[in-house]
Amino acid sequence: MARKRGRGSSRAARIERRIKLEDAPELKRQVFYALENASKGKLPARIAGYALFALIVANAVIVFASVQPGLDPVAATVINRFYTFSTVCFLIEYVARVWIADLAFGDCTPLRARLRYVLSPLGIIDLLSFLPNVVSWFVPVTAGLRNAVNVLRLVRLIKISRYMRGLRTIGRVLEKRRHEIVASFLVIALLVVVASVLMYEIEHPAQPAAFDSLLSGLYWAVETVTGTGYGDIVPVTVPGRLVGALIMFLSVALVAIPGGIFSAGFVAEFQNASLRKIERGEKRGRDQERDDARDGGDDDDDADDGGHPDSDDGPAEGEGHARL
């Protein structure tokens, strides 16, 4: 029942958003299409949407090129101007997204919809994609501020997730399977803690330099459970090696649990998507059949109405002849 109510509320929210979008001014509607679904907009909206996507991809490429040491002065100047241009574009995009938030979140009031976008994870990412650069324009730039701006500039790479359906699927799987995922990682964390304490207590007397604290035991446990095995810290005592072997066997079983949960979640999500597509197709078919039947009924009614005048004229004409 709760699932049906959730589906009904989400369907009502979609209908309300669609109504708001149809009632919105043409400019606002095209801006919405440019930022949310460029393929449905007119030519200027499609150009703006695809250009914004290309700008985000270009920032992803330029970020790697800009951190290379010994850049040519001309290349450094071009990159800085490109960053300035990108900052202005992302600022305009943020303002536009705040403006159309009442269309994106159609089930809220305009003020609440804008607050919902501003406080959402993607809204914060959109803000951080231009705000550090804007601040650096008005604040004296120090080495620390420059490094902070360069690091925060990496946030722009996350903006591309808005255009990738696969990443949205990952988000839905994480949301739906969060309880199982959290439980599996808690079990792994418990194994890591137990292994680190045991290995420290066993190996510290034999090699105090290697296992000098519990953090060293924790480091060994993490690299063993994850299967990394750098080999820089290894047990040398017989009890330590036995514990290490036991931890390895347990980690093979436990680390596979989150992967299985993710796989099952992806399969279920794709199956649900296929079912939703089939249901939409069947609904369109039923609606089309209903419209065709209604149109056919109207045609039959018209045909019946068309025959009445002739039948009425016939008796009237016959009655006239009878009177004559």
C-alpha positions in Angstrom: 0.0 0.0 0.0 2.8 2.4 0.8 4.5 1.6 -2.5 1.2 2.3 -4.3 0.8 5.6 -2.5 4.4 6.5 -3.3 3.8 5.8 -7.0 0.6 7.7 -6.9 2.2 10.8 -5.3 5.1 10.7 -7.7 2.7 10.4 -10.7 0.7 13.3 -9.4 3.9 15.3 -8.9 4.9 14.6 -12.5 1.5 15.7 -13.8 1.8 18.9 -11.8 5.2 19.6 -13.1 4.0 19.0 -16.7 1.1 21.4 -16.1 3.5 24.1 -14.7 5.8 23.6 -17.7 3.0 24.0 -20.2 1.7 27.1 -18.4 5.2 28.7 -18.2 6.3 31.5 -20.5 8.0 30.5 -23.6 11.4 31.8 -22.7 11.4 30.1 -19.3 10.2 26.9 -20.8 13.0 26.9 -23.4 15.6 27.7 -20.6 14.2 24.7 -18.7 14.7 22.5 -21.8 18.2 23.8 -22.4 19.3 22.9 -18.9 17.2 19.7 -18.2 16.3 18.1 -21.6 17.9 19.8 -24.6 16.5 17.4 -27.1 12.9 18.7 -26.4 13.7 22.3 -26.9 13.9 24.5 -29.9 17.1 25.1 -31.8 18.5 27.8 -29.5 17.7 25.7 -26.5 19.4 22.6 -28.0 22.5 24.6 -28.9 22.8 26.1 -25.4 22.3 22.7 -23.8 24.8 20.9 -25.9 27.3 23.8 -25.6 27.0 23.6 -21.8 27.7 19.9 -21.9 30.7 20.5 -24.2 32.0 23.2 -21.8 31.9 20.8 -18.8 33.7 18.1 -20.8 36.3 20.7 -21.9 36.9 21.7 -18.2 37.5 18.0 -17.4 40.2 17.9 -20.0 41.7 21.3 -19.2 42.0 20.4 -15.5 44.5 17.6 -16.3 46.4 19.9 -18.7 46.6 22.8 -16.3 48.3 20.9 -13.5 51.3 19.9 -15.7 54.5 21.6 -14.6 56.4 23.9 -17.0 53.4 25.1 -19.0 54.2 27.5 -21.8 53.2 31.1 -20.9 50.9 31.4 -23.9 49.2 28.1 -23.0 48.9 29.2 -19.3 47.2 32.5 -20.5 44.8 30.6 -22.7 43.9 28.2 -19.9 43.3 31.1 -17.5 41.0 32.9 -19.9 39.2 29.7 -20.5 38.6 29.3 -16.8 37.3 32.8 -16.6 34.9 32.2 -19.5 33.8 28.9 -17.8 33.2 30.7 -14.5 31.0 33.3 -16.1 29.0 30.6 -18.0 28.6 28.5 -14.8 27.5 31.6 -12.9 24.8 32.2 -15.6 23.8 28.6 -15.5 23.4 28.7 -11.7 21.2 31.8 -11.9 19.1 30.2 -14.6 18.7 27.0 -12.6 17.5 29.0 -9.6 15.0 30.7 -11.9 13.5 27.5 -13.4 13.6 25.6 -10.1 9.8 25.9 -9.7 9.5 24.0 -13.0 12.1 21.3 -12.1 10.4 20.8 -8.7 6.8 21.4 -9.8 5.3 19.9 -6.7 6.6 22.8 -4.5 6.0 26.5 -4.2 8.4 28.6 -6.1 10.3 29.7 -3.0 10.5 26.2 -1.6 11.5 24.8 -5.0 14.4 27.3 -5.3 15.6 26.5 -1.7 15.3 22.8 -2.6 17.6 23.3 -5.5 20.1 25.5 -3.7 20.5 23.0 -0.8 20.5 19.9 -3.0 23.9 18.1 -3.7 23.9 19.2 -7.4 22.9 22.7 -6.4 25.9 22.9 -4.0 28.2 21.5 -6.8 26.9 24.1 -9.2 27.6 26.8 -6.7 31.2 25.6 -6.0 31.9 25.3 -9.7 32.1 29.1 -10.0 32.1 30.7 -6.5 35.8 30.1 -5.6 36.9 31.6 -8.9 34.7 34.6 -8.4 36.0 35.1 -4.8 39.6 35.0 -6.2 38.7 38.0 -8.5 38.0 40.2 -5.5 40.4 38.8 -2.8 44.2 39.1 -3.0 45.4 35.7 -4.3 47.9 33.9 -2.1 49.5 30.5 -2.8 47.1 28.8 -0.4 44.0 30.4 -2.0 45.3 29.5 -5.5 45.8 25.9 -4.4 42.3 25.8 -2.8 40.8 27.2 -6.0 42.6 24.6 -8.1 41.3 21.8 -5.9 37.7 23.1 -5.8 37.8 23.4 -9.6 37.7 19.6 -9.7 34.1 19.9 -8.5 33.2 20.9 -12.1 33.9 17.3 -13.2 31.0 16.2 -11.0 28.6 18.4 -13.1 28.9 15.8 -15.9 26.9 13.3 -13.7 23.8 15.3 -14.5 24.0 14.2 -18.2 24.9 10.5 -17.5 22.0 8.2 -17.0 24.3 5.4 -15.6 25.4 7.6 -12.7 21.7 8.3 -11.8 21.1 4.6 -11.8 24.0 4.2 -9.4 22.4 6.8 -7.2 19.1 5.1 -7.2 20.7 1.7 -6.4 22.5 3.3 -3.4 19.3 4.9 -2.2 17.2 1.7 -2.4 19.9 -0.7 -1.1 21.4 1.7 1.5 20.5 -0.5 4.5 22.1 -3.6 3.1 25.1 -1.8 1.9 25.7 0.0 5.3 25.2 -3.4 7.1 27.8 -5.1 4.8 30.4 -2.3 5.3 29.8 -2.4 9.1 30.6 -6.1 9.1 33.8 -5.4 7.1 34.7 -2.6 9.4 34.3 -4.9 12.4 36.6 -7.5 10.8 39.2 -4.8 10.2 39.1 -3.6 13.8 39.3 -7.1 15.2 42.1 -8.0 12.8 44.1 -4.9 13.6 43.9 -5.4 17.4 44.8 -9.1 17.2 47.7 -8.6 14.8 49.1 -5.7 16.9 49.0 -7.8 20.1 50.6 -10.8 18.5 53.3 -9.1 16.3 54.2 -6.0 18.5 56.5 -8.0 20.8 58.3 -9.7 17.8 58.7 -6.6 15.6 58.0 -3.4 17.5 59.3 -1.3 14.7 56.8 -2.6 12.2 53.8 -2.8 14.5 54.5 0.2 16.7 50.9 1.1 17.3 47.3 0.1 16.6 47.4 2.3 13.5 50.0 0.0 12.1 47.8 -2.9 12.8 44.9 -1.1 11.2 46.9 -0.4 8.1 47.9 -4.0 7.8 44.3 -5.1 8.3 42.9 -2.7 5.6 45.5 -3.8 3.0 44.9 -7.4 3.8 41.1 -7.3 3.8 40.9 -5.3 0.6 43.4 -7.7 -1.1 46.0 -5.0 -1.8 48.9 -6.7 0.1 51.7 -4.2 -0.4 54.0 -6.5 1.6 55.6 -3.6 3.6 54.2 -5.0 6.9 53.9 -8.8 7.3 53.5 -11.1 10.3 56.6 -13.1 11.2 55.3 -15.2 14.1 53.4 -18.5 13.7 50.2 -17.2 15.5 50.4 -14.0 13.4 50.5 -15.9 10.2 47.6 -18.1 11.2 45.5 -15.1 12.1 46.6 -13.5 8.8 45.5 -16.5 6.8 42.1 -16.6 8.7 41.6 -12.9 8.0 42.3 -13.5 4.3 39.7 -16.3 4.0 37.1 -14.3 5.8 37.8 -11.1 3.8 37.2 -13.0 0.5 33.7 -13.8 1.6 32.9 -10.5 3.3 34.2 -8.2 0.6 32.2 -9.9 -2.0 28.9 -9.0 -0.2 28.7 -5.3 -1.2 29.5 -6.3 -4.8 26.7 -8.8 -4.8 24.3 -6.2 -3.4 25.3 -3.7 -6.1 24.9 -6.3 -8.8 21.4 -7.3 -7.6 20.4 -3.7 -7.3 21.5 -2.9 -10.9 19.7 -5.9 -12.3 16.5 -5.0 -10.4 16.8 -1.4 -11.5 17.2 -2.3 -15.2 14.3 -4.8 -14.9 12.1 -2.1 -13.4 13.1 0.3 -16.1 12.1 -2.3 -18.8 8.8 -2.9 -17.1 8.1 0.8 -16.9 8.8 1.1 -20.6 6.5 -1.8 -21.4 3.7 -0.4 -19.2 4.1 3.0 -20.9 3.8 1.3 -24.3 0.8 -0.7 -23.3 -0.9 2.5 -21.9 -0.2 4.4 -25.1 -1.7 1.5 -27.0 -4.9 1.4 -24.8 -5.2 5.2 -25.1 -4.9 5.0 -28.9 -7.5 2.2 -29.1 -9.8 4.2 -26.9 -9.4 7.3 -29.1 -9.9 5.3 -32.2 -13.1 3.7 -30.8 -14.3 7.1 -29.8 -13.6 8.5 -33.2 -15.3 5.5 -34.8 -18.4 6.0 -32.6 -18.5 9.7 -33.6 -18.4 8.7 -37.3 -21.2 6.2 -36.8 -23.3 8.9 -35.1 -22.7 11.2 -38.0 -23.7 8.6 -40.4 -26.9 7.9 -38.6 -27.7 11.6 -38.4 -27.1 11.9 -42.1 -29.7 9.2 -42.9 -32.5 10.8 -40.9 -33.3 13.7 -43.2 -33.8 11.3 -46.1 -36.0 9.0 -44.2 -38.0 12.0 -43.0 -38.3 13.4 -46.5 -39.5 10.1 -47.8 -42.7 9.8 -45.7 -43.4 13.5 -46.1 -43.2 13.1 -49.8 -45.3 10.0 -49.8 -47.9 11.7 -47.6 -48.1 14.4 -50.1 -48.8 12.0 -52.9 -51.4 10.3 -50.8 -53.2 13.6 -50.2 -53.1 14.3 -54.0 
